[in-house]
Amino acid sequence: MSEEVQVTWEDQQRIITFGRLNNRFHEINAELTVQKKRDEDLEDAVNEVMITDEEEIKYAIGNTFISCDQDSCESRLSIEQTECADRSELLNIELSETQASMKVIKEALYGKFGASINLEED
């Protein structure tokens, strides 16, 4: 005969925290996907600028295009690539921290509730 485990306020807080961390985990993964695409686009742009023989290059900033020379364009693209890589690194660190926190909470909840709780995604 199975004995019912009492759900405490602390347990409820752990479950809520786990849910928030899980949501953030998915947000970070989505942001990393966007960052990866941006990095690929920047790499393509760098390659295009290197092979172009145009003296004036149109450079998009938001919805506006500005004209700049090849050196200025390469410099801007290099800065953007660095910023993109830095952002990806920060997101990967946050992802690792989020996963570690989720693991600790998951172990605590499964330790108390066993099969009575499901924290796995379908």
Backbone bond lengths (Angstrom), bond angles and torsions (degrees), N, CA, C in turn:
res aa  C-N    CA-C-N  psi(-1)  N-CA   C-N-CA  omega(-1)  CA-C   N-CA-C  phi
1 M - - - 1.442 - - 1.529 109.24 -
2 S 1.353 116.92 126.89 1.454 119.82 -177.19 1.517 111.25 -83.40
3 E 1.304 113.63 142.63 1.453 120.58 -179.44 1.527 108.28 -98.48
4 E 1.318 117.83 132.84 1.461 121.42 179.97 1.520 109.92 -75.95
5 V 1.325 115.33 133.99 1.454 121.58 179.32 1.520 107.71 -93.07
6 Q 1.305 115.84 133.28 1.465 122.09 -179.93 1.530 109.96 -74.87
7 V 1.310 116.84 132.36 1.462 121.66 177.35 1.527 107.87 -91.70
8 T 1.331 114.94 117.96 1.464 119.84 -178.46 1.524 110.44 -92.79
9 W 1.314 115.25 172.11 1.456 121.30 177.04 1.521 110.03 -60.75
10 E 1.347 116.64 -40.16 1.456 121.13 178.60 1.533 110.91 -62.50
11 D 1.325 116.23 -39.32 1.466 120.17 177.46 1.524 110.47 -62.85
12 Q 1.311 115.76 -43.68 1.463 120.11 178.64 1.529 110.54 -61.16
13 Q 1.330 116.64 -40.46 1.463 120.54 178.72 1.526 111.07 -65.19
14 R 1.337 116.59 -38.79 1.467 120.02 177.40 1.530 110.67 -63.65
15 I 1.331 116.10 -42.32 1.475 120.20 179.83 1.527 110.41 -63.77
16 I 1.317 116.77 -43.33 1.470 121.27 178.61 1.523 109.98 -63.82
17 T 1.323 116.54 -44.93 1.465 120.71 179.25 1.522 110.78 -62.05
18 F 1.331 116.36 -41.98 1.462 119.90 178.26 1.530 110.19 -60.54
19 G 1.316 117.15 -43.41 1.468 121.06 178.79 1.517 111.85 -60.96
20 R 1.321 116.59 -42.13 1.466 120.38 178.87 1.530 110.74 -65.87
21 L 1.322 115.67 -43.84 1.466 119.35 178.07 1.524 111.39 -62.66
22 N 1.322 116.65 -39.19 1.458 120.94 178.52 1.533 110.76 -63.21
23 N 1.327 116.13 -41.98 1.467 119.87 176.71 1.525 110.64 -62.77
24 R 1.333 116.73 -43.49 1.461 120.55 179.34 1.524 110.63 -64.71
25 F 1.321 117.05 -37.77 1.462 122.40 176.76 1.532 110.33 -55.29
26 H 1.323 116.27 -45.89 1.465 120.27 -179.87 1.538 111.49 -70.09
27 E 1.331 117.14 -36.43 1.460 120.58 177.02 1.532 110.74 -62.98
28 I 1.329 115.68 -43.66 1.462 120.03 -179.97 1.520 110.19 -63.31
29 N 1.324 117.08 -44.28 1.472 119.97 178.34 1.523 111.26 -59.20
30 A 1.330 116.61 -40.47 1.469 120.00 178.35 1.527 110.32 -65.49
31 E 1.334 116.91 -41.94 1.462 120.48 177.99 1.523 111.14 -63.65
32 L 1.326 117.08 -38.97 1.465 120.55 178.37 1.525 111.30 -64.24
33 T 1.314 117.11 -36.12 1.461 121.12 177.06 1.530 110.12 -63.62
34 V 1.328 116.04 -43.14 1.464 121.12 178.35 1.531 109.66 -64.36
35 Q 1.333 116.82 -43.73 1.458 120.93 -179.81 1.528 111.10 -62.69
36 K 1.337 116.78 -40.12 1.462 120.48 179.47 1.534 110.13 -63.04
37 K 1.326 116.59 -43.46 1.465 120.96 178.45 1.525 110.48 -63.53
38 R 1.328 116.39 -41.70 1.470 120.62 178.93 1.528 110.24 -63.20
39 D 1.321 116.95 -42.08 1.462 121.08 178.83 1.527 110.61 -61.72
40 E 1.334 116.95 -42.60 1.462 120.85 178.03 1.532 110.79 -63.73
41 D 1.339 116.43 -42.38 1.463 120.59 178.50 1.526 111.39 -62.81
42 L 1.333 116.52 -41.57 1.464 120.25 178.88 1.528 110.70 -64.83
43 E 1.335 116.66 -40.19 1.463 120.65 178.28 1.534 110.42 -62.54
44 D 1.337 115.96 -42.29 1.474 120.12 176.26 1.531 110.87 -61.53
45 A 1.326 116.37 -41.70 1.468 120.51 -179.60 1.531 110.59 -64.24
46 V 1.338 116.34 -42.37 1.470 119.93 178.24 1.518 109.91 -59.88
47 N 1.318 116.97 -44.86 1.467 120.76 179.55 1.518 111.53 -62.32
48 E 1.316 117.08 -41.76 1.464 121.11 179.58 1.528 111.34 -64.80
49 V 1.321 116.27 -41.22 1.466 119.91 179.92 1.529 110.18 -65.93
50 M 1.320 116.65 -37.20 1.472 120.07 -179.19 1.519 112.32 -66.21
51 I 1.332 117.79 -33.79 1.464 119.45 -176.18 1.526 113.35 -94.78
52 T 1.321 116.85 -6.86 1.461 118.67 -177.97 1.529 110.81 -74.15
53 D 1.322 114.89 151.12 1.456 119.21 175.65 1.529 110.49 -112.22
54 E 1.320 115.23 12.85 1.465 120.68 177.53 1.530 109.40 -75.67
55 E 1.320 116.45 142.28 1.464 119.65 176.58 1.520 110.83 -82.40
56 E 1.314 116.12 -30.21 1.462 120.78 -178.80 1.528 108.37 -117.59
57 I 1.321 115.32 128.79 1.466 120.96 -177.18 1.523 108.54 -116.45
58 K 1.320 115.54 136.34 1.468 120.74 175.90 1.524 107.84 -84.01
59 Y 1.323 115.68 126.26 1.464 122.37 -177.09 1.522 108.18 -119.89
60 A 1.328 116.59 123.95 1.464 120.75 -176.81 1.525 110.56 -84.90
61 I 1.323 114.48 129.68 1.466 121.92 171.19 1.518 105.34 -126.99
62 G 1.335 115.50 104.77 1.464 119.68 -174.23 1.514 109.32 66.06
63 N 1.320 116.86 -124.62 1.463 121.83 179.38 1.521 112.01 -98.88
64 T 1.327 117.05 8.48 1.455 122.14 -176.05 1.521 110.38 -114.80
65 F 1.304 115.54 143.11 1.458 120.87 175.58 1.523 108.94 -107.40
66 I 1.329 115.21 136.00 1.457 119.87 173.92 1.524 107.51 -118.32
67 S 1.303 115.43 156.25 1.465 120.40 177.27 1.521 108.21 -98.97
68 C 1.329 115.08 136.24 1.458 119.29 176.45 1.520 108.61 -149.36
69 D 1.335 115.22 162.65 1.461 118.81 179.05 1.529 109.43 -79.20
70 Q 1.312 116.11 171.49 1.464 121.36 -174.27 1.533 111.60 -61.82
71 D 1.316 118.08 -42.89 1.462 120.81 -179.19 1.532 111.80 -62.90
72 S 1.332 116.54 -43.71 1.461 120.50 178.93 1.519 110.84 -63.47
73 C 1.309 115.57 -41.21 1.463 121.10 -179.50 1.531 110.26 -64.95
74 E 1.329 116.74 -45.10 1.462 120.27 178.42 1.521 111.20 -61.63
75 S 1.326 116.22 -39.70 1.456 121.24 178.85 1.523 111.19 -63.87
76 R 1.320 116.62 -45.63 1.472 121.04 178.29 1.531 111.10 -62.13
77 L 1.315 116.21 -43.17 1.465 120.07 -179.88 1.529 110.82 -65.11
78 S 1.312 116.45 -38.28 1.465 120.70 178.07 1.531 110.75 -62.66
79 I 1.319 116.09 -43.09 1.468 120.64 177.64 1.523 110.17 -61.99
80 E 1.332 116.34 -45.05 1.470 120.07 179.68 1.529 111.42 -63.60
81 Q 1.330 117.59 -38.83 1.463 120.39 178.13 1.529 110.79 -63.57
82 T 1.321 116.67 -41.31 1.460 120.96 178.29 1.529 110.53 -63.47
83 E 1.327 116.45 -45.17 1.466 120.50 178.53 1.525 110.97 -61.95
84 C 1.316 116.77 -40.68 1.467 122.14 179.38 1.527 110.33 -64.14
85 A 1.320 116.79 -44.48 1.469 121.05 179.33 1.523 110.76 -65.03
86 D 1.339 116.79 -40.20 1.471 120.62 178.20 1.518 110.79 -63.42
87 R 1.316 116.27 -42.83 1.465 120.77 179.56 1.532 110.31 -64.12
88 S 1.308 117.37 -42.63 1.467 121.36 178.32 1.525 110.72 -61.86
89 E 1.321 116.33 -41.00 1.467 120.33 179.38 1.533 110.86 -63.11
90 L 1.331 116.08 -44.67 1.466 120.05 178.04 1.526 111.50 -61.92
91 L 1.316 116.14 -41.31 1.462 120.12 178.87 1.531 111.18 -64.83
92 N 1.326 117.05 -39.84 1.463 120.09 178.36 1.524 111.53 -65.14
93 I 1.331 116.83 -37.85 1.467 120.37 176.29 1.525 109.72 -64.37
94 E 1.334 116.75 -46.78 1.457 120.38 179.16 1.528 110.99 -61.76
95 L 1.328 117.00 -38.77 1.461 121.24 178.56 1.530 110.36 -61.58
96 S 1.321 117.04 -44.63 1.464 121.07 179.43 1.524 111.41 -63.39
97 E 1.325 115.96 -42.59 1.468 120.08 178.74 1.523 111.13 -64.84
98 T 1.306 116.46 -40.30 1.465 121.12 178.97 1.522 110.54 -64.28
99 Q 1.333 116.83 -44.85 1.464 120.47 178.52 1.527 111.07 -62.24
100 A 1.326 117.38 -40.02 1.465 120.71 179.70 1.527 110.73 -64.40
101 S 1.326 116.76 -43.14 1.468 120.83 178.34 1.520 110.94 -64.08
102 M 1.326 116.23 -41.68 1.469 120.03 178.77 1.524 110.50 -62.86
103 K 1.322 117.48 -39.28 1.460 121.45 -179.33 1.525 111.11 -62.92
104 V 1.341 116.63 -44.15 1.461 120.98 179.61 1.531 110.50 -61.38
105 I 1.332 116.21 -46.83 1.468 120.27 -179.23 1.523 110.43 -65.80
106 K 1.317 116.57 -42.43 1.466 121.63 -179.74 1.532 110.46 -59.84
107 E 1.328 116.69 -44.93 1.462 120.48 179.42 1.521 111.35 -62.25
108 A 1.329 116.58 -41.74 1.466 120.32 179.47 1.526 111.32 -64.12
109 L 1.324 115.85 -44.48 1.471 119.67 -178.15 1.530 111.70 -69.99
110 Y 1.320 117.64 -43.18 1.462 119.73 177.58 1.525 110.40 -66.73
111 G 1.338 117.00 -33.21 1.459 120.39 177.35 1.519 112.04 -62.74
112 K 1.311 116.41 -35.15 1.464 120.02 -179.11 1.526 112.18 -87.93
113 F 1.327 116.93 -43.94 1.463 120.30 -171.53 1.524 114.21 -101.50
114 G 1.308 118.33 -15.32 1.460 121.47 -179.93 1.519 112.16 57.72
115 A 1.312 116.36 -131.78 1.465 122.19 -177.65 1.526 112.75 -76.05
116 S 1.330 117.45 -4.03 1.469 120.76 -179.93 1.522 112.49 -73.65
117 I 1.332 116.80 -12.49 1.452 120.70 179.94 1.525 109.01 -126.55
118 N 1.309 116.22 143.31 1.462 120.87 179.28 1.507 108.46 -124.34
119 L 1.338 115.40 112.32 1.462 121.13 178.52 1.515 112.16 -108.20
120 E 1.317 115.90 6.99 1.466 120.82 -178.78 1.522 109.35 -88.08
121 E 1.342 114.42 148.51 1.454 119.06 176.99 1.513 109.77 -86.43
122 D 1.307 115.74 148.52 1.470 120.19 -179.52 1.500 111.50 -78.41
